[in-house]
Amino acid sequence: MTSVPNNKNVLVTGSGGFIGRSLTRRLKGLGNTLYELNSANGGVTRADNFMAFADKGIDHLFHLAGKSLVPESWEKPTLYFDVNTAGTQNVLEFCRQSDCSVTFISSYLYGVPDVLPIRE
């Protein structure tokens, strides 16, 4: 398991989401220089959106960007493919070119739960 970096240059995709907001606060608190890529500043769907970070010396990337609403995915399959699949490919290519490590956060729960709330 990767430990949380400190005093590093860190890029977070999906930083505006529920987990992303908490993670960015924690990373900043550990003295990291934090860069964010989210839908507000271009998102992961275009490889050229990563160019803004090419000269930042990124040490680690946390990839949290993704779409997760199943009913919407049936209505907008191209959007979900672009963000979840092509976006992840763009993240991995950036990490390869930048020689930085990556933590990929992905989860999906489905089905009718036996009890609520659902434990993670």
C-alpha positions as a Markdown table, in Angstrom:
| # | Residue | x | y | z |
|---|---|---|---|---|
| 1 | Met | 0.0 | 0.0 | 0.0 |
| 2 | Thr | 1.3 | 3.4 | -0.9 |
| 3 | Ser | 1.7 | 5.8 | 2.0 |
| 4 | Val | 0.4 | 9.3 | 1.7 |
| 5 | Pro | 3.3 | 11.5 | 0.3 |
| 6 | Asn | 4.5 | 14.6 | 2.1 |
| 7 | Asn | 6.6 | 17.4 | 0.7 |
| 8 | Lys | 6.0 | 16.2 | -2.8 |
| 9 | Asn | 4.4 | 17.6 | -6.0 |
| 10 | Val | 1.1 | 15.9 | -6.2 |
| 11 | Leu | -1.6 | 16.0 | -8.9 |
| 12 | Val | -5.2 | 15.0 | -8.0 |
| 13 | Thr | -7.8 | 14.3 | -10.6 |
| 14 | Gly | -11.4 | 14.5 | -9.4 |
| 15 | Ser | -10.3 | 16.8 | -6.6 |
| 16 | Gly | -13.8 | 18.4 | -6.5 |
| 17 | Gly | -15.6 | 15.2 | -5.5 |
| 18 | Phe | -16.4 | 13.9 | -2.1 |
| 19 | Ile | -13.2 | 12.0 | -1.6 |
| 20 | Gly | -11.1 | 14.4 | -3.6 |
| 21 | Arg | -12.0 | 17.4 | -1.3 |
| 22 | Ser | -10.9 | 15.5 | 1.8 |
| 23 | Leu | -7.8 | 14.1 | 0.2 |
| 24 | Thr | -6.6 | 17.5 | -1.1 |
| 25 | Arg | -7.0 | 19.0 | 2.4 |
| 26 | Arg | -4.9 | 16.1 | 3.9 |
| 27 | Leu | -2.3 | 16.4 | 1.2 |
| 28 | Lys | -2.0 | 20.1 | 1.7 |
| 29 | Gly | -1.7 | 19.6 | 5.5 |
| 30 | Leu | 1.3 | 17.3 | 4.9 |
| 31 | Gly | 3.1 | 20.0 | 3.1 |
| 32 | Asn | 2.7 | 18.8 | -0.5 |
| 33 | Thr | 2.5 | 21.2 | -3.4 |
| 34 | Leu | -0.9 | 20.3 | -4.8 |
| 35 | Tyr | -2.1 | 20.5 | -8.4 |
| 36 | Glu | -5.7 | 19.7 | -9.3 |
| 37 | Leu | -7.3 | 18.5 | -12.5 |
| 38 | Asn | -11.1 | 18.3 | -12.4 |
| 39 | Ser | -14.0 | 19.1 | -14.7 |
| 40 | Ala | -13.8 | 22.8 | -13.7 |
| 41 | Asn | -10.4 | 23.1 | -15.3 |
| 42 | Gly | -10.6 | 20.7 | -18.2 |
| 43 | Gly | -10.9 | 17.2 | -16.8 |
| 44 | Val | -9.2 | 14.0 | -17.8 |
| 45 | Thr | -10.9 | 13.3 | -21.1 |
| 46 | Arg | -8.4 | 15.3 | -23.2 |
| 47 | Ala | -4.7 | 14.3 | -23.1 |
| 48 | Asp | -3.6 | 17.9 | -23.7 |
| 49 | Asn | -5.2 | 19.0 | -20.4 |
| 50 | Phe | -2.3 | 17.3 | -18.7 |
| 51 | Met | 0.2 | 19.5 | -20.5 |
| 52 | Ala | -0.2 | 22.2 | -17.9 |
| 53 | Phe | 1.4 | 19.8 | -15.4 |
| 54 | Ala | 4.2 | 18.5 | -17.6 |
| 55 | Asp | 6.8 | 20.9 | -16.2 |
| 56 | Lys | 5.7 | 20.7 | -12.5 |
| 57 | Gly | 7.8 | 17.7 | -11.5 |
| 58 | Ile | 4.8 | 15.7 | -10.4 |
| 59 | Asp | 6.0 | 13.0 | -8.0 |
| 60 | His | 2.6 | 11.2 | -7.5 |
| 61 | Leu | -0.9 | 11.3 | -9.0 |
| 62 | Phe | -4.1 | 10.4 | -7.3 |
| 63 | His | -6.7 | 9.4 | -9.9 |
| 64 | Leu | -10.2 | 9.9 | -8.5 |
| 65 | Ala | -12.0 | 11.3 | -11.6 |
| 66 | Gly | -14.8 | 9.2 | -12.8 |
| 67 | Lys | -18.5 | 8.9 | -13.5 |
| 68 | Ser | -20.5 | 6.5 | -11.4 |
| 69 | Leu | -24.3 | 6.9 | -11.9 |
| 70 | Val | -25.5 | 3.7 | -13.6 |
| 71 | Pro | -28.9 | 5.0 | -14.9 |
| 72 | Glu | -27.1 | 8.0 | -16.4 |
| 73 | Ser | -24.5 | 5.7 | -18.0 |
| 74 | Trp | -27.2 | 4.1 | -20.0 |
| 75 | Glu | -28.3 | 7.5 | -21.3 |
| 76 | Lys | -24.8 | 8.9 | -21.9 |
| 77 | Pro | -22.5 | 5.9 | -22.6 |
| 78 | Thr | -20.0 | 8.0 | -24.6 |
| 79 | Leu | -19.5 | 10.4 | -21.7 |
| 80 | Tyr | -18.9 | 7.5 | -19.3 |
| 81 | Phe | -16.4 | 5.9 | -21.7 |
| 82 | Asp | -14.6 | 9.2 | -22.3 |
| 83 | Val | -14.2 | 9.9 | -18.5 |
| 84 | Asn | -13.8 | 6.4 | -17.1 |
| 85 | Thr | -11.8 | 4.6 | -19.8 |
| 86 | Ala | -10.2 | 7.2 | -22.0 |
| 87 | Gly | -9.6 | 9.5 | -19.0 |
| 88 | Thr | -7.8 | 6.7 | -17.1 |
| 89 | Gln | -5.7 | 6.0 | -20.2 |
| 90 | Asn | -4.7 | 9.7 | -20.3 |
| 91 | Val | -3.8 | 9.6 | -16.6 |
| 92 | Leu | -1.6 | 6.5 | -17.1 |
| 93 | Glu | 0.1 | 8.0 | -20.2 |
| 94 | Phe | 0.8 | 11.2 | -18.2 |
| 95 | Cys | 2.3 | 9.1 | -15.4 |
| 96 | Arg | 4.4 | 7.1 | -17.9 |
| 97 | Gln | 5.7 | 10.2 | -19.6 |
| 98 | Ser | 6.3 | 12.0 | -16.2 |
| 99 | Asp | 7.8 | 8.9 | -14.5 |
| 100 | Cys | 5.5 | 9.5 | -11.5 |
| 101 | Ser | 3.6 | 7.0 | -9.4 |
| 102 | Val | -0.2 | 6.7 | -9.3 |
| 103 | Thr | -2.9 | 5.7 | -6.9 |
| 104 | Phe | -6.1 | 4.7 | -8.8 |
| 105 | Ile | -9.3 | 5.0 | -6.7 |
| 106 | Ser | -12.2 | 3.1 | -8.2 |
| 107 | Ser | -15.2 | 1.5 | -6.6 |
| 108 | Tyr | -18.7 | 0.5 | -7.5 |
| 109 | Leu | -21.4 | -1.1 | -5.3 |
| 110 | Tyr | -24.4 | -2.6 | -6.9 |
| 111 | Gly | -27.4 | -4.8 | -6.1 |
| 112 | Val | -30.0 | -4.5 | -3.4 |
| 113 | Pro | -28.4 | -4.3 | 0.0 |
| 114 | Asp | -29.4 | -6.7 | 2.8 |
| 115 | Val | -29.0 | -3.9 | 5.4 |
| 116 | Leu | -28.6 | -0.2 | 5.5 |
| 117 | Pro | -26.3 | 1.6 | 5.8 |
| 118 | Ile | -24.0 | -0.4 | 3.6 |
| 119 | Arg | -20.6 | -1.0 | 5.2 |
| 120 | Glu | -17.6 | -0.3 | 3.1 |
